[in-house]
């Protein structure tokens, strides 16, 4: 059987983001597994030698710090997680630098926090840095900066981070490597689950139970976060291949393994992608049916007349979510008013407003529909 168009696209991709999970790089006791890391580097180096560019989004910092710190298991409290990340990140970066040096490849470490993708200026700075590293022939190794994270380290952060980085660098494909060889319609450990080889749209995901946690106890993403990351990438025009780290050579070669997720949307501009997936929302605006149709179907600006309620504390220039009457988020955008200004304006047509307030609440250029 000939490979699908999605698999052909992944195999032919010139710029690729590869995400590797903690459980694929570390032992069950904690600490790096040098042999696994070496095999991964061999595969990435081969793709680079063939003319490709690879950004490696690597988990493993916290897990790599467990054994050196004398801990018995992954810590649950934030302070100890940050301490383990501090120790483990150094070990991880050193191991990558030494291993890639066997192929005369230079590694650049890029540590990102949520702020770096939520704040527009930071987002653009990260984009410039990654593109420059690739242009210089460097292999960027990206990780979430767990050492200085100020919120709880959530499940699946690096899966989502990989999807965001894919758009940041204009990747032609995203490859997610974990400890599971493909997406199944249920838990493959329980038996009877069927593998899903191709996902071309939402219909292929009906009835699929992706679960919520990893199997090894070291990883934090689980299949659910990988599916969510795949959706972010695919709806932004980037095909995704999901498989196990054991299949890395095939994933970065003919792409004939795992589950292929077809790109289902058009490439968004950097600004619209940031609005849709990276920016944090500080409030919510509830819309009537007419405003939903204008914003989502006709891609028009949001006017005060179509707003029915306001939630949250936000300032002009913040990102807000736009909800339909049933409470579903249908769009996101940059609001042009402070939260306290809007209650007296909602539901009123433009000609009823004072002259200084006759402007769009969310301009069409600052808005992205999600449905």
RODO-2510 file (C-alpha; in nm, 4 decimals, decimal comma):
residues 371
     n   res          X          Y          Z
     1     x     0,0000     0,0000     0,0000
     2     x     0,1383     0,3392    -0,0986
     3     x     0,1911     0,5917     0,1834
     4     x    -0,0761     0,8512     0,2456
     5     x    -0,0273     1,2100     0,1370
     6     x     0,0296     1,3007     0,5012
     7     x     0,3093     1,0481     0,5410
     8     x     0,4656     1,1627     0,2162
     9     x     0,4587     1,5199     0,3447
    10     x     0,6278     1,4207     0,6723
    11     x     0,8918     1,2163     0,4898
    12     x     0,9675     1,5048     0,2538
    13     x     0,9622     1,7778     0,5226
    14     x     1,2664     2,0013     0,5136
    15     x     1,2153     2,1626     0,8553
    16     x     1,0899     1,9320     1,1301
    17     x     1,0133     1,9631     1,4994
    18     x     1,0711     1,6402     1,6937
    19     x     0,9350     1,6064     2,0466
    20     x     1,0762     1,3352     2,2735
    21     x     0,9203     1,2445     2,6084
    22     x     1,0860     1,1867     2,9456
    23     x     1,0104     0,8157     2,9518
    24     x     1,1997     0,7728     2,6243
    25     x     1,5197     0,9287     2,7591
    26     x     1,5440     0,8212     3,1211
    27     x     1,5509     0,5068     3,3291
    28     x     1,2680     0,4083     3,5624
    29     x     1,4950     0,4940     3,8561
    30     x     1,5640     0,8415     3,7222
    31     x     1,8711     0,9647     3,5400
    32     x     1,9453     0,9727     3,1699
    33     x     1,9607     0,6594     2,9598
    34     x     2,2728     0,7313     2,7537
    35     x     2,2044     0,4586     2,4998
    36     x     1,8503     0,5799     2,4222
    37     x     1,9680     0,9378     2,3887
    38     x     2,2512     0,8295     2,1586
    39     x     2,0132     0,6388     1,9301
    40     x     1,7859     0,9418     1,9053
    41     x     2,0781     1,1698     1,8217
    42     x     2,1979     0,9252     1,5535
    43     x     1,8584     0,9469     1,3861
    44     x     1,8321     1,3263     1,4055
    45     x     2,1885     1,3686     1,2771
    46     x     2,1103     1,1462     0,9783
    47     x     1,8145     1,3669     0,8856
    48     x     2,0308     1,6789     0,9171
    49     x     2,3024     1,5194     0,7024
    50     x     2,0383     1,4599     0,4344
    51     x     1,9713     1,8334     0,4215
    52     x     1,6940     1,8669     0,6778
    53     x     1,6637     2,1064     0,9695
    54     x     1,5504     1,9656     1,3036
    55     x     1,4336     2,1365     1,6202
    56     x     1,4355     1,8941     1,9131
    57     x     1,1809     1,9605     2,1870
    58     x     1,3095     1,7465     2,4697
    59     x     1,1504     1,6572     2,7988
    60     x     1,3557     1,4850     3,0649
    61     x     1,5082     1,7587     3,2788
    62     x     1,3148     1,6784     3,5961
    63     x     1,3440     1,3029     3,5443
    64     x     1,7173     1,3367     3,4785
    65     x     1,7616     1,5161     3,8107
    66     x     1,5886     1,2513     4,0240
    67     x     1,8769     1,0056     4,0686
    68     x     2,1606     1,2627     4,1084
    69     x     1,9621     1,4303     4,3861
    70     x     1,9034     1,1008     4,5652
    71     x     1,5265     1,1132     4,5176
    72     x     1,3258     0,7921     4,4931
    73     x     1,0520     0,9194     4,2635
    74     x     0,9387     1,2248     4,0701
    75     x     0,8750     1,5044     4,3232
    76     x     0,5231     1,6390     4,3596
    77     x     0,5936     1,9805     4,5108
    78     x     0,6910     2,2662     4,2815
    79     x     1,0095     2,3680     4,4677
    80     x     1,1607     2,0187     4,4454
    81     x     1,0526     1,9877     4,0813
    82     x     1,2368     2,3105     4,0089
    83     x     1,5444     2,1884     4,1965
    84     x     1,5428     1,8594     4,0064
    85     x     1,5045     2,0487     3,6787
    86     x     1,8028     2,2651     3,7686
    87     x     2,0245     1,9600     3,8154
    88     x     1,8725     1,7573     3,5335
    89     x     1,8746     2,0340     3,2732
    90     x     2,2504     2,0644     3,2984
    91     x     2,2943     1,6903     3,2573
    92     x     2,0540     1,6816     2,9637
    93     x     2,2203     1,9691     2,7769
    94     x     2,5670     1,8233     2,8322
    95     x     2,4575     1,4806     2,7085
    96     x     2,3053     1,6270     2,3911
    97     x     2,6096     1,8450     2,3216
    98     x     2,8480     1,5508     2,3563
    99     x     2,6353     1,3161     2,1497
   100     x     2,5752     1,5585     1,8614
   101     x     2,9455     1,6465     1,8612
   102     x     3,0105     1,2969     1,7217
   103     x     2,8585     1,4309     1,3984
   104     x     3,0232     1,7740     1,4204
   105     x     2,6867     1,9286     1,5002
   106     x     2,6500     2,2169     1,7436
   107     x     2,3600     2,2261     1,9869
   108     x     2,1855     2,5387     2,1123
   109     x     1,9763     2,5155     2,4269
   110     x     1,6530     2,7171     2,4256
   111     x     1,4577     2,7253     2,7514
   112     x     1,1072     2,8680     2,7262
   113     x     0,8471     2,9569     2,9855
   114     x     0,4764     3,0130     2,9354
   115     x     0,5471     3,3866     2,9227
   116     x     0,7641     3,3370     2,6164
   117     x     0,4671     3,2197     2,4130
   118     x     0,1951     3,4193     2,5909
   119     x     0,3601     3,7591     2,5613
   120     x     0,3695     3,8795     2,2026
   121     x     0,7149     4,0412     2,2255
   122     x     0,8690     3,7309     2,3824
   123     x     0,7011     3,5126     2,1193
   124     x     0,8650     3,7093     1,8401
   125     x     1,2031     3,7028     2,0145
   126     x     1,1861     3,3238     2,0484
   127     x     1,0896     3,2996     1,6826
   128     x     1,3899     3,5068     1,5709
   129     x     1,6319     3,3112     1,7898
   130     x     1,5167     2,9702     1,6689
   131     x     1,5229     3,0742     1,3044
   132     x     1,8719     3,2165     1,3420
   133     x     2,0014     2,8989     1,5084
   134     x     1,8623     2,6883     1,2240
   135     x     2,0107     2,9243     0,9676
   136     x     2,3519     2,8770     1,1270
   137     x     2,3260     2,4981     1,1104
   138     x     2,2719     2,4566     1,4838
   139     x     2,0328     2,1955     1,6282
   140     x     1,8106     2,3803     1,8783
   141     x     1,7161     2,1719     2,1813
   142     x     1,4045     2,3261     2,3350
   143     x     1,2610     2,2546     2,6765
   144     x     1,0202     2,4253     2,9089
   145     x     1,2174     2,6194     3,1669
   146     x     1,0886     2,4195     3,4633
   147     x     1,3540     2,5692     3,6907
   148     x     1,1824     2,9088     3,6990
   149     x     0,8227     2,8058     3,6287
   150     x     0,5920     2,9881     3,8669
   151     x     0,2829     2,7728     3,8136
   152     x     0,2375     2,4018     3,8665
   153     x     0,4070     2,1970     3,5955
   154     x     0,1038     2,0756     3,4073
   155     x     0,0439     1,7553     3,2143
   156     x     0,1463     1,7804     2,8526
   157     x     0,3286     2,1134     2,8610
   158     x     0,6030     1,9953     2,6252
   159     x     0,3556     1,8380     2,3819
   160     x     0,1776     2,1713     2,3517
   161     x     0,5118     2,3495     2,3472
   162     x     0,6191     2,1350     2,0512
   163     x     0,3078     2,2352     1,8588
   164     x     0,3699     2,6030     1,9335
   165     x     0,7365     2,5741     1,8341
   166     x     0,6319     2,4042     1,5088
   167     x     0,4468     2,7170     1,4082
   168     x     0,7136     2,9466     1,5504
   169     x     0,9749     2,8054     1,3137
   170     x     0,7437     2,7421     1,0177
   171     x     0,7955     2,3659     1,0400
   172     x     0,6869     2,1400     0,7570
   173     x     0,6019     1,8599     1,0002
   174     x     0,5812     1,7708     1,3696
   175     x     0,6894     1,4296     1,4997
   176     x     0,5782     1,3298     1,8507
   177     x     0,7824     1,0461     2,0025
   178     x     0,6739     0,8732     2,3227
   179     x     0,6527     0,5216     2,4687
   180     x     0,3446     0,4235     2,2631
   181     x     0,3814     0,3194     1,8995
   182     x     0,0599     0,4793     1,7714
   183     x    -0,2804     0,6149     1,8642
   184     x    -0,5329     0,3479     1,9649
   185     x    -0,9064     0,3757     2,0140
   186     x    -0,8583     0,2653     2,3744
   187     x    -0,5861     0,1663     2,6206
   188     x    -0,3604    -0,0825     2,4335
   189     x    -0,2441    -0,2318     2,7651
   190     x    -0,5923    -0,3660     2,8320
   191     x    -0,6215    -0,5589     2,5065
   192     x    -0,8739    -0,5275     2,2275
   193     x    -0,7778    -0,1733     2,1349
   194     x    -0,7432    -0,0997     1,7647
   195     x    -0,4677     0,1124     1,6164
   196     x    -0,5648     0,4234     1,4212
   197     x    -0,3186     0,4748     1,1374
   198     x    -0,4624     0,7848     0,9753
   199     x    -0,6518     1,0827     1,1176
   200     x    -0,7865     1,3050     0,8439
   201     x    -1,0462     1,4908     1,0476
   202     x    -1,2649     1,4964     1,3580
   203     x    -1,4688     1,1990     1,2388
   204     x    -1,1664     0,9695     1,2701
   205     x    -1,1413     1,0574     1,6398
   206     x    -1,5006     0,9707     1,7298
   207     x    -1,5111     0,7108     2,0077
   208     x    -1,1378     0,7350     2,0752
   209     x    -1,0398     0,7250     2,4429
   210     x    -0,6969     0,8869     2,4595
   211     x    -0,6727     0,8638     2,8402
   212     x    -0,4986     1,1272     3,0478
   213     x    -0,1670     1,0061     3,1928
   214     x     0,1568     0,8438     3,0852
   215     x     0,2314     0,4782     3,1537
   216     x     0,5790     0,4991     3,2998
   217     x     0,5328     0,7496     3,5800
   218     x     0,8213     0,9604     3,4481
   219     x     0,6471     1,1293     3,1588
   220     x     0,3721     1,3808     3,2252
   221     x     0,2015     1,4193     2,8895
   222     x     0,0011     1,1079     2,8224
   223     x    -0,1772     1,0383     2,4952
   224     x    -0,4452     1,3009     2,5561
   225     x    -0,1929     1,5852     2,5489
   226     x    -0,0312     1,4454     2,2342
   227     x    -0,3651     1,4334     2,0558
   228     x    -0,4353     1,7897     2,1698
   229     x    -0,0935     1,9019     2,0439
   230     x    -0,1539     1,7275     1,7126
   231     x    -0,4823     1,9143     1,6766
   232     x    -0,3137     2,2507     1,7368
   233     x    -0,0533     2,1749     1,4702
   234     x    -0,2917     2,0207     1,2159
   235     x    -0,5483     2,2978     1,2328
   236     x    -0,2605     2,5353     1,1594
   237     x    -0,1518     2,3503     0,8467
   238     x     0,1225     2,1284     0,9911
   239     x     0,1029     1,7467     0,9466
   240     x     0,1869     1,5343     1,2502
   241     x     0,3276     1,1845     1,2988
   242     x     0,2800     1,0172     1,6374
   243     x     0,4795     0,7061     1,7292
   244     x     0,7227     0,5594     1,9818
   245     x     1,0853     0,6602     2,0268
   246     x     1,1784     0,3049     1,9257
   247     x     1,0412     0,3922     1,5811
   248     x     1,2347     0,7175     1,5528
   249     x     1,4449     0,6035     1,2561
   250     x     1,1356     0,5157     1,0542
   251     x     0,9490     0,8274     1,1703
   252     x     1,2346     1,0490     1,0493
   253     x     1,2769     0,8348     0,7402
   254     x     0,9904     0,6970     0,5323
   255     x     0,7316     0,7973     0,7976
   256     x     0,5640     0,4573     0,7616
   257     x     0,4963     0,4002     1,1322
   258     x     0,2577     0,5265     1,3979
   259     x    -0,0411     0,7507     1,3410
   260     x    -0,0413     1,0260     1,0804
   261     x    -0,2554     1,3359     1,1427
   262     x    -0,3368     1,5262     0,8252
   263     x    -0,3114     1,9036     0,8143
   264     x    -0,6726     2,0196     0,8214
   265     x    -0,6364     2,3965     0,8219
   266     x    -0,4448     2,6709     0,6474
   267     x    -0,1260     2,8184     0,7827
   268     x    -0,2075     3,1098     1,0060
   269     x     0,0014     3,4224     1,0245
   270     x     0,2240     3,4345     1,3301
   271     x    -0,0087     3,6886     1,4896
   272     x    -0,3256     3,4878     1,4309
   273     x    -0,1615     3,1680     1,5533
   274     x    -0,0479     3,3494     1,8664
   275     x    -0,4028     3,4725     1,9220
   276     x    -0,5539     3,1283     1,8699
   277     x    -0,3159     2,9051     2,0610
   278     x    -0,0431     3,0848     2,2521
   279     x    -0,1875     3,3930     2,4133
   280     x    -0,3471     3,3752     2,7554
   281     x    -0,7029     3,5098     2,7725
   282     x    -0,7838     3,7595     3,0466
   283     x    -1,1587     3,7757     3,0010
   284     x    -1,4680     3,6634     2,8133
   285     x    -1,7289     3,8330     2,6011
   286     x    -2,0644     3,6597     2,5447
   287     x    -2,2166     3,7204     2,2020
   288     x    -2,5629     3,6909     2,0532
   289     x    -2,6250     3,4737     1,7467
   290     x    -2,5930     3,7641     1,5072
   291     x    -2,2527     3,8631     1,6390
   292     x    -2,1336     3,5004     1,6273
   293     x    -2,2318     3,4774     1,2615
   294     x    -2,0556     3,8068     1,1841
   295     x    -1,7359     3,7109     1,3640
   296     x    -1,7090     3,3430     1,2700
   297     x    -1,8713     3,3178     0,9260
   298     x    -1,8134     3,6613     0,7807
   299     x    -1,4897     3,7426     0,9666
   300     x    -1,6222     4,0853     1,0672
   301     x    -1,5224     4,3002     1,3637
   302     x    -1,7093     4,2619     1,6910
   303     x    -1,9300     4,5588     1,7785
   304     x    -2,0820     4,6460     2,1149
   305     x    -2,4330     4,5734     1,9866
   306     x    -2,3608     4,2004     1,9617
   307     x    -2,2277     4,1560     2,3167
   308     x    -2,4612     4,0252     2,5866
   309     x    -2,2282     3,9906     2,8865
   310     x    -1,8728     4,0620     3,0012
   311     x    -1,6551     3,8487     3,2313
   312     x    -1,3109     3,9050     3,3789
   313     x    -1,0752     4,1903     3,4566
   314     x    -0,8924     4,3012     3,1444
   315     x    -0,7414     4,6114     2,9921
   316     x    -0,7522     4,7435     2,6392
   317     x    -0,4979     4,5426     2,4401
   318     x    -0,5543     4,2167     2,6306
   319     x    -0,6676     3,8942     2,4657
   320     x    -1,0236     3,7812     2,5406
   321     x    -1,2344     3,4802     2,4452
   322     x    -1,5587     3,5249     2,2519
   323     x    -1,8408     3,2863     2,3438
   324     x    -2,1643     3,1946     2,1680
   325     x    -2,4961     3,1914     2,3605
   326     x    -2,4376     2,8295     2,4757
   327     x    -2,0959     2,9098     2,6238
   328     x    -1,8716     2,7644     2,3532
   329     x    -1,5568     2,9628     2,2719
   330     x    -1,5861     3,0519     1,9031
   331     x    -1,3087     3,3101     1,8654
   332     x    -1,0319     3,5013     2,0408
   333     x    -0,9148     3,8542     1,9904
   334     x    -0,7508     4,1676     2,1245
   335     x    -1,0082     4,3851     2,2980
   336     x    -1,0067     4,7611     2,2448
   337     x    -1,1747     4,8538     2,5774
   338     x    -1,1067     4,8050     2,9461
   339     x    -1,3458     4,5676     3,1208
   340     x    -1,5080     4,8451     3,3239
   341     x    -1,5916     5,0437     3,0089
   342     x    -1,7984     4,7751     2,8387
   343     x    -2,1044     4,7167     3,0637
   344     x    -2,2605     5,0509     2,9663
   345     x    -2,1932     4,9888     2,5958
   346     x    -2,3077     4,6307     2,5361
   347     x    -2,6187     4,5822     2,3291
   348     x    -2,6085     4,9361     2,1931
   349     x    -2,5662     5,0140     1,8244
   350     x    -2,2730     5,2272     1,7131
   351     x    -2,4800     5,5415     1,6423
   352     x    -2,6126     5,5327     2,0016
   353     x    -2,2639     5,5562     2,1500
   354     x    -2,0646     5,8705     2,2312
   355     x    -1,8341     5,9734     1,9471
   356     x    -1,5195     5,8696     2,1338
   357     x    -1,6562     5,5179     2,1826
   358     x    -1,7721     5,4487     1,8262
   359     x    -1,5052     5,1917     1,7560
   360     x    -1,4963     4,8146     1,7284
   361     x    -1,4724     4,6191     2,0533
   362     x    -1,2512     4,3663     1,8737
   363     x    -1,1280     4,4630     1,5284
   364     x    -1,1326     4,1968     1,2557
   365     x    -0,7534     4,2327     1,2142
   366     x    -0,7103     4,1416     1,5826
   367     x    -0,9490     3,8453     1,5833
   368     x    -0,9240     3,4749     1,4974
   369     x    -1,2197     3,2392     1,4695
   370     x    -1,1823     2,8967     1,6304
   371     x    -1,4760     2,7177     1,4690
***
